Amino acid sequence: MKDISKSTKNNSRRNFMKASAMAAAGFYIVPRHVLGGPGFKAPSDKLRIAGIGAGGKGGSDIRSFYESGNADIVALCDVDPKRASGRIKAHPKAKFYEDYREMLEKEDNNIDAVSVSTPDHNHAVQALSAMKMGKHVYVQKPLTHTIHEARVLTQAAEKYKLVTQMGNQGASGDGVRKMREWYAAGLIGEATKVQVWTNRPVWPQGVPWPGESGKKAPKNLNWDLWLGTARQMDYVENLHPFNWRGWWEFGTGALGDMACHLMEPAFRTLDLGYPTGAECSVGSVYTGEFTKGYFPESCPPSSHITLGFDKPNGGNLEFHWMDGGIQPSRPEELGPNEQMGDGGNGVIIEGTRGKMMCSTYGMNPKLLPTSINDSVEVAPTLPRVEGGVGGHYAQWVNACIAGHGSKEYDELSSPFSIAGPLTESVLMGNLAIKSYDFRTPKADGKGFDYPGRGIKLMWDGENMKVTNFEPANQFVSKDYREGFELPKI
């Protein structure tokens, strides 16, 4: 057996002699950041990021990480190299892949973290694949396609002790923090109602499924990899790169696109947990006189969701979501010519003593009536993110470098411990919409019954289960195509 003690002593002696000889010769080993001068960041000090999704929003995400100054982009993955060409050219040393599975396998030793910016239906599978390899992850909103996936990613982040962030950058803005400080100071009293609205969708919804076109996918698009977790189908035109959002197979509709931005200010300000129930009404499309269209594959053209939440101090809070251009009534405290929210989107939190309002990303927070804002001053109590909304990316990069459990980690704006429950609440609205469209044939064979309409779904958040309408529970999770299954944690 080798004498480990003797070997260690010999190595120590050799290292000492080598260092002594270099010192005698006037040589010293100096850290690279010293050699590089002020502001120089050694490659070993930077976060090595791989991007899954490098065109469109994925491209802007990658650019923002790189511009933080503390990140290197070492690998890129996209099913459409043409759309990703801008980032490919900007990072010529980054290896490019079309298949994220191949990239993760081959680049395992070269990457520290992964950014996921792909259609909603692939978020969880791609993110969890990276997390199981010990990679920190940044995932675009909504965090996942289903409620079950959101719960799994939240659990995985804690189990693997990883630094995570969802791409709802408004969570890093000063506006949300100011609203939290106002509420803590009691300026509007105890919240009683929240109203949130958006002008989305700005893509087709409430339309019939176009079906396979019979055409081949463009040469620049790997259709099979784009489908990912979705069922196998021939190429369908006009889904990639944008309109997939309006189809349940791939997207989460207006709720998924905007609610993680718009619901977040109230969710954080009021310290909400899982909803207790959900009900909805949706816009209808008529294909003829007295002939209502039924398009269950498509998200509706508009909807009004009412969620119920238990308030931390007791009682129930009404939380209203409106999309498709539907807006709440103008508060009496808001002047007739004053803009509500930012026009197309906004949030109003009503309390026992007053109201407050903000725009998208929690920007431009205002107490109502707006005339009192100049006379109200509340001392800041919450730390601000450097760069505000734009600092969301650098915040995650720096937290990854500092590590799980660090001060930087503790100050993250949207780690999965927060983003997961928020996403579950968002997707609870879609659970109500899908239940609204659930139908069964009438006993006489003439037409259908819609037992999910006109009811309120009661939600057991801890167990992810609707307790009063069993058919709704089929929408809590989903099936995965072979080769793209959700990994187990």
Order of alpha helices (4+ residues) and beta strands (2+ residues): alpha-alpha-beta-alpha-beta-alpha-beta-alpha-beta-alpha-beta-alpha-beta-alpha-beta-alpha-alpha-alpha-beta-beta-beta-beta-beta-beta-beta-beta-alpha-alpha-alpha-beta-beta-beta-beta
